[in-house]
Each structure stands twice: as structure tokens, then as C-alpha cells.
């Protein structure tokens, strides 16, 4: 195993900053029920540069601190970590984008949004007003 050098730390810090800025600054719905994050395109980087994985996880954590979903900080960051690890160990470049797509979009986001949405309804804090009977 290779040592984590100062250059690797700098690369990870730059990737963390870029991930957080792309998620928070762009006017794309990154924290709604259907999340669209341009920064998720960066999750393929660990296949090419393994030193970027810690930066992606830290950047995801920083961006998720601003999320209205409380579970997003824990499970979203964990999904990004697992996706980075799996992406790093993919056998070829054509399969490298699969872990982020499968873990992030299908498992993590849908389960977090469903859990948080059902919790809001059970507490009576509905996002949408109920239709009045006629």
C-alpha cells in the first residue's frame, strides 16, 4: 500500500471543495425529493485517482450538512464512501460508473427521502395541504 503524500492530501482537499461547491452553489435541486447533483459525476474519480476518495467523502459530508433531510448526513455520506471504495476496485473503466449510480441513486436517496417523508407525515408536518372535502 502506498503512503498518503502531501500531494494526495491536496488533491483530496481540492476534490472535497469542488464537490461541496458544485452541490451547494448550482441552482439545481440537490436537496429535494428528487435530487440532481452534478457533483456526483466526480464519484468516478477514485477509479483514476484513488487519493480522491477521502475528498469525495468529506465534500459529500460538508454538502449534506445543508440538507433538510436529517438522514442525509449519515446515510448519504456512507453511500458515497461505499461507492468510492467499489469504484476504486472496478475491473475496467466501463464498469466504474456503476457503483455510484446503483448505490447513490437507487438505494441511498430513495430510502432517505421515503423515511424522512413518512416521518413528516406521521408528525403532522405535511409539506402539502390536504384537499378539503367538498
SEKOL-166139 format. One record per residue (C-alpha): residue number from 1; residue in three letters; z, y, x. Coordinates in steps of 0.02 Angstrom, whole numbers, always signed. Layout:
REM SEKOL-166139
<node><nuro>NUM</nuro><vexlo>ALA</vexlo><w>Z</w><v>Y</v><u>X</u></node>
...
***
This chain:
REM SEKOL-166139
<node><nuro>1</nuro><vexlo>UNK</vexlo><w>+0</w><v>+0</v><u>+0</u></node>
<node><nuro>2</nuro><vexlo>UNK</vexlo><w>-48</w><v>+172</v><u>+62</u></node>
<node><nuro>3</nuro><vexlo>UNK</vexlo><w>+77</w><v>+313</v><u>+86</u></node>
<node><nuro>4</nuro><vexlo>UNK</vexlo><w>+76</w><v>+457</v><u>-36</u></node>
<node><nuro>5</nuro><vexlo>UNK</vexlo><w>+23</w><v>+602</v><u>+75</u></node>
<node><nuro>6</nuro><vexlo>UNK</vexlo><w>+36</w><v>+790</v><u>+52</u></node>
<node><nuro>7</nuro><vexlo>UNK</vexlo><w>-148</w><v>+791</v><u>+6</u></node>
<node><nuro>8</nuro><vexlo>UNK</vexlo><w>-116</w><v>+663</v><u>-131</u></node>
<node><nuro>9</nuro><vexlo>UNK</vexlo><w>+30</w><v>+766</v><u>-197</u></node>
<node><nuro>10</nuro><vexlo>UNK</vexlo><w>-79</w><v>+922</v><u>-201</u></node>
<node><nuro>11</nuro><vexlo>UNK</vexlo><w>-217</w><v>+829</v><u>-292</u></node>
<node><nuro>12</nuro><vexlo>UNK</vexlo><w>-92</w><v>+762</v><u>-420</u></node>
<node><nuro>13</nuro><vexlo>UNK</vexlo><w>-21</w><v>+937</v><u>-447</u></node>
<node><nuro>14</nuro><vexlo>UNK</vexlo><w>-193</w><v>+1011</v><u>-475</u></node>
<node><nuro>15</nuro><vexlo>UNK</vexlo><w>-238</w><v>+874</v><u>-599</u></node>
<node><nuro>16</nuro><vexlo>UNK</vexlo><w>-72</w><v>+900</v><u>-691</u></node>
<node><nuro>17</nuro><vexlo>UNK</vexlo><w>-107</w><v>+1086</v><u>-706</u></node>
<node><nuro>18</nuro><vexlo>UNK</vexlo><w>-286</w><v>+1060</v><u>-763</u></node>
<node><nuro>19</nuro><vexlo>UNK</vexlo><w>-232</w><v>+931</v><u>-893</u></node>
<node><nuro>20</nuro><vexlo>UNK</vexlo><w>-97</w><v>+1044</v><u>-965</u></node>
<node><nuro>21</nuro><vexlo>UNK</vexlo><w>-209</w><v>+1198</v><u>-966</u></node>
<node><nuro>22</nuro><vexlo>UNK</vexlo><w>-355</w><v>+1107</v><u>-1049</u></node>
<node><nuro>23</nuro><vexlo>UNK</vexlo><w>-239</w><v>+1039</v><u>-1183</u></node>
<node><nuro>24</nuro><vexlo>UNK</vexlo><w>-145</w><v>+1200</v><u>-1220</u></node>
<node><nuro>25</nuro><vexlo>UNK</vexlo><w>-274</w><v>+1337</v><u>-1195</u></node>
<node><nuro>26</nuro><vexlo>UNK</vexlo><w>-433</w><v>+1270</v><u>-1276</u></node>
<node><nuro>27</nuro><vexlo>UNK</vexlo><w>-450</w><v>+1309</v><u>-1462</u></node>
<node><nuro>28</nuro><vexlo>UNK</vexlo><w>-471</w><v>+1125</v><u>-1505</u></node>
<node><nuro>29</nuro><vexlo>UNK</vexlo><w>-344</w><v>+1041</v><u>-1621</u></node>
<node><nuro>30</nuro><vexlo>UNK</vexlo><w>-240</w><v>+949</v><u>-1490</u></node>
<node><nuro>31</nuro><vexlo>UNK</vexlo><w>-82</w><v>+931</v><u>-1595</u></node>
<node><nuro>32</nuro><vexlo>UNK</vexlo><w>-143</w><v>+895</v><u>-1771</u></node>
<node><nuro>33</nuro><vexlo>UNK</vexlo><w>-154</w><v>+732</v><u>-1866</u></node>
<node><nuro>34</nuro><vexlo>UNK</vexlo><w>-324</w><v>+701</v><u>-1786</u></node>
<node><nuro>35</nuro><vexlo>UNK</vexlo><w>-305</w><v>+751</v><u>-1605</u></node>
<node><nuro>36</nuro><vexlo>UNK</vexlo><w>-452</w><v>+801</v><u>-1499</u></node>
<node><nuro>37</nuro><vexlo>UNK</vexlo><w>-411</w><v>+829</v><u>-1317</u></node>
<node><nuro>38</nuro><vexlo>UNK</vexlo><w>-545</w><v>+873</v><u>-1192</u></node>
<node><nuro>39</nuro><vexlo>UNK</vexlo><w>-416</w><v>+841</v><u>-1057</u></node>
<node><nuro>40</nuro><vexlo>UNK</vexlo><w>-418</w><v>+655</v><u>-1098</u></node>
<node><nuro>41</nuro><vexlo>UNK</vexlo><w>-583</w><v>+644</v><u>-1005</u></node>
<node><nuro>42</nuro><vexlo>UNK</vexlo><w>-478</w><v>+660</v><u>-847</u></node>
<node><nuro>43</nuro><vexlo>UNK</vexlo><w>-396</w><v>+491</v><u>-876</u></node>
<node><nuro>44</nuro><vexlo>UNK</vexlo><w>-542</w><v>+406</v><u>-789</u></node>
<node><nuro>45</nuro><vexlo>UNK</vexlo><w>-493</w><v>+490</v><u>-625</u></node>
<node><nuro>46</nuro><vexlo>UNK</vexlo><w>-370</w><v>+354</v><u>-568</u></node>
<node><nuro>47</nuro><vexlo>UNK</vexlo><w>-517</w><v>+235</v><u>-551</u></node>
<node><nuro>48</nuro><vexlo>UNK</vexlo><w>-596</w><v>+351</v><u>-422</u></node>
<node><nuro>49</nuro><vexlo>UNK</vexlo><w>-439</w><v>+433</v><u>-350</u></node>
<node><nuro>50</nuro><vexlo>UNK</vexlo><w>-279</w><v>+331</v><u>-376</u></node>
<node><nuro>51</nuro><vexlo>UNK</vexlo><w>-172</w><v>+479</v><u>-320</u></node>
<node><nuro>52</nuro><vexlo>UNK</vexlo><w>-216</w><v>+572</v><u>-481</u></node>
<node><nuro>53</nuro><vexlo>UNK</vexlo><w>-117</w><v>+453</v><u>-593</u></node>
<node><nuro>54</nuro><vexlo>UNK</vexlo><w>+52</w><v>+540</v><u>-570</u></node>
<node><nuro>55</nuro><vexlo>UNK</vexlo><w>-30</w><v>+708</v><u>-601</u></node>
<node><nuro>56</nuro><vexlo>UNK</vexlo><w>-106</w><v>+648</v><u>-764</u></node>
<node><nuro>57</nuro><vexlo>UNK</vexlo><w>+62</w><v>+583</v><u>-824</u></node>
<node><nuro>58</nuro><vexlo>UNK</vexlo><w>+153</w><v>+744</v><u>-778</u></node>
<node><nuro>59</nuro><vexlo>UNK</vexlo><w>+15</w><v>+851</v><u>-856</u></node>
<node><nuro>60</nuro><vexlo>UNK</vexlo><w>+23</w><v>+748</v><u>-1016</u></node>
<node><nuro>61</nuro><vexlo>UNK</vexlo><w>+211</w><v>+766</v><u>-1021</u></node>
<node><nuro>62</nuro><vexlo>UNK</vexlo><w>+201</w><v>+954</v><u>-1000</u></node>
<node><nuro>63</nuro><vexlo>UNK</vexlo><w>+68</w><v>+970</v><u>-1135</u></node>
<node><nuro>64</nuro><vexlo>UNK</vexlo><w>+165</w><v>+857</v><u>-1254</u></node>
<node><nuro>65</nuro><vexlo>UNK</vexlo><w>+318</w><v>+967</v><u>-1239</u></node>
<node><nuro>66</nuro><vexlo>UNK</vexlo><w>+224</w><v>+1090</v><u>-1351</u></node>
<node><nuro>67</nuro><vexlo>UNK</vexlo><w>+181</w><v>+958</v><u>-1481</u></node>
<node><nuro>68</nuro><vexlo>UNK</vexlo><w>+255</w><v>+969</v><u>-1656</u></node>
<node><nuro>69</nuro><vexlo>UNK</vexlo><w>+271</w><v>+779</v><u>-1655</u></node>
<node><nuro>70</nuro><vexlo>UNK</vexlo><w>+435</w><v>+731</v><u>-1576</u></node>
<node><nuro>71</nuro><vexlo>UNK</vexlo><w>+375</w><v>+556</v><u>-1531</u></node>
<node><nuro>72</nuro><vexlo>UNK</vexlo><w>+227</w><v>+628</v><u>-1437</u></node>
<node><nuro>73</nuro><vexlo>UNK</vexlo><w>+330</w><v>+670</v><u>-1283</u></node>
<node><nuro>74</nuro><vexlo>UNK</vexlo><w>+389</w><v>+491</v><u>-1259</u></node>
<node><nuro>75</nuro><vexlo>UNK</vexlo><w>+251</w><v>+380</v><u>-1327</u></node>
<node><nuro>76</nuro><vexlo>UNK</vexlo><w>+105</w><v>+493</v><u>-1284</u></node>
<node><nuro>77</nuro><vexlo>UNK</vexlo><w>+160</w><v>+507</v><u>-1104</u></node>
<node><nuro>78</nuro><vexlo>UNK</vexlo><w>+193</w><v>+319</v><u>-1095</u></node>
<node><nuro>79</nuro><vexlo>UNK</vexlo><w>+20</w><v>+283</v><u>-1166</u></node>
<node><nuro>80</nuro><vexlo>UNK</vexlo><w>-58</w><v>+395</v><u>-1034</u></node>
<node><nuro>81</nuro><vexlo>UNK</vexlo><w>+42</w><v>+308</v><u>-897</u></node>
<node><nuro>82</nuro><vexlo>UNK</vexlo><w>-12</w><v>+135</v><u>-954</u></node>
<node><nuro>83</nuro><vexlo>UNK</vexlo><w>-192</w><v>+194</v><u>-973</u></node>
<node><nuro>84</nuro><vexlo>UNK</vexlo><w>-190</w><v>+264</v><u>-796</u></node>
<node><nuro>85</nuro><vexlo>UNK</vexlo><w>-123</w><v>+101</v><u>-724</u></node>
<node><nuro>86</nuro><vexlo>UNK</vexlo><w>-251</w><v>-4</v><u>-818</u></node>
<node><nuro>87</nuro><vexlo>UNK</vexlo><w>-393</w><v>+115</v><u>-773</u></node>
<node><nuro>88</nuro><vexlo>UNK</vexlo><w>-347</w><v>+103</v><u>-590</u></node>
<node><nuro>89</nuro><vexlo>UNK</vexlo><w>-362</w><v>-86</v><u>-594</u></node>
<node><nuro>90</nuro><vexlo>UNK</vexlo><w>-526</w><v>-100</v><u>-691</u></node>
<node><nuro>91</nuro><vexlo>UNK</vexlo><w>-654</w><v>-210</v><u>-604</u></node>
<node><nuro>92</nuro><vexlo>UNK</vexlo><w>-801</w><v>-90</v><u>-618</u></node>
<node><nuro>93</nuro><vexlo>UNK</vexlo><w>-842</w><v>+88</v><u>-666</u></node>
<node><nuro>94</nuro><vexlo>UNK</vexlo><w>-919</w><v>+41</v><u>-833</u></node>
<node><nuro>95</nuro><vexlo>UNK</vexlo><w>-755</w><v>-31</v><u>-895</u></node>
<node><nuro>96</nuro><vexlo>UNK</vexlo><w>-646</w><v>+110</v><u>-826</u></node>
<node><nuro>97</nuro><vexlo>UNK</vexlo><w>-653</w><v>+220</v><u>-983</u></node>
<node><nuro>98</nuro><vexlo>UNK</vexlo><w>-591</w><v>+80</v><u>-1097</u></node>
<node><nuro>99</nuro><vexlo>UNK</vexlo><w>-402</w><v>+87</v><u>-1069</u></node>
<node><nuro>100</nuro><vexlo>UNK</vexlo><w>-383</w><v>+273</v><u>-1108</u></node>
<node><nuro>101</nuro><vexlo>UNK</vexlo><w>-488</w><v>+257</v><u>-1265</u></node>
<node><nuro>102</nuro><vexlo>UNK</vexlo><w>-403</w><v>+100</v><u>-1329</u></node>
<node><nuro>103</nuro><vexlo>UNK</vexlo><w>-225</w><v>+148</v><u>-1286</u></node>
<node><nuro>104</nuro><vexlo>UNK</vexlo><w>-230</w><v>+333</v><u>-1318</u></node>
<node><nuro>105</nuro><vexlo>UNK</vexlo><w>-336</w><v>+348</v><u>-1472</u></node>
<node><nuro>106</nuro><vexlo>UNK</vexlo><w>-306</w><v>+190</v><u>-1569</u></node>
<node><nuro>107</nuro><vexlo>UNK</vexlo><w>-128</w><v>+138</v><u>-1531</u></node>
<node><nuro>108</nuro><vexlo>UNK</vexlo><w>-31</w><v>+289</v><u>-1475</u></node>
<node><nuro>109</nuro><vexlo>UNK</vexlo><w>-95</w><v>+433</v><u>-1580</u></node>
<node><nuro>110</nuro><vexlo>UNK</vexlo><w>-114</w><v>+340</v><u>-1743</u></node>
<node><nuro>111</nuro><vexlo>UNK</vexlo><w>+59</w><v>+262</v><u>-1737</u></node>
<node><nuro>112</nuro><vexlo>UNK</vexlo><w>+142</w><v>+425</v><u>-1686</u></node>
<node><nuro>113</nuro><vexlo>UNK</vexlo><w>+57</w><v>+526</v><u>-1822</u></node>
<node><nuro>114</nuro><vexlo>UNK</vexlo><w>+95</w><v>+395</v><u>-1954</u></node>
<node><nuro>115</nuro><vexlo>UNK</vexlo><w>+278</w><v>+382</v><u>-1905</u></node>
<node><nuro>116</nuro><vexlo>UNK</vexlo><w>+304</w><v>+569</v><u>-1899</u></node>
<node><nuro>117</nuro><vexlo>UNK</vexlo><w>+207</w><v>+599</v><u>-2060</u></node>
<node><nuro>118</nuro><vexlo>UNK</vexlo><w>+307</w><v>+469</v><u>-2155</u></node>
<node><nuro>119</nuro><vexlo>UNK</vexlo><w>+469</w><v>+541</v><u>-2086</u></node>
<node><nuro>120</nuro><vexlo>UNK</vexlo><w>+422</w><v>+714</v><u>-2150</u></node>
<node><nuro>121</nuro><vexlo>UNK</vexlo><w>+386</w><v>+646</v><u>-2324</u></node>
<node><nuro>122</nuro><vexlo>UNK</vexlo><w>+548</w><v>+548</v><u>-2329</u></node>
<node><nuro>123</nuro><vexlo>UNK</vexlo><w>+647</w><v>+704</v><u>-2286</u></node>
<node><nuro>124</nuro><vexlo>UNK</vexlo><w>+559</w><v>+804</v><u>-2421</u></node>
<node><nuro>125</nuro><vexlo>UNK</vexlo><w>+471</w><v>+919</v><u>-2299</u></node>
<node><nuro>126</nuro><vexlo>UNK</vexlo><w>+295</w><v>+892</v><u>-2360</u></node>
<node><nuro>127</nuro><vexlo>UNK</vexlo><w>+154</w><v>+978</v><u>-2273</u></node>
<node><nuro>128</nuro><vexlo>UNK</vexlo><w>+52</w><v>+994</v><u>-2432</u></node>
<node><nuro>129</nuro><vexlo>UNK</vexlo><w>+122</w><v>+1042</v><u>-2601</u></node>
<node><nuro>130</nuro><vexlo>UNK</vexlo><w>+119</w><v>+907</v><u>-2733</u></node>
<node><nuro>131</nuro><vexlo>UNK</vexlo><w>-2</w><v>+935</v><u>-2876</u></node>
<node><nuro>132</nuro><vexlo>UNK</vexlo><w>+81</w><v>+996</v><u>-3035</u></node>
<node><nuro>133</nuro><vexlo>UNK</vexlo><w>+64</w><v>+884</v><u>-3187</u></node>
<node><nuro>134</nuro><vexlo>UNK</vexlo><w>-46</w><v>+955</v><u>-3323</u></node>
***
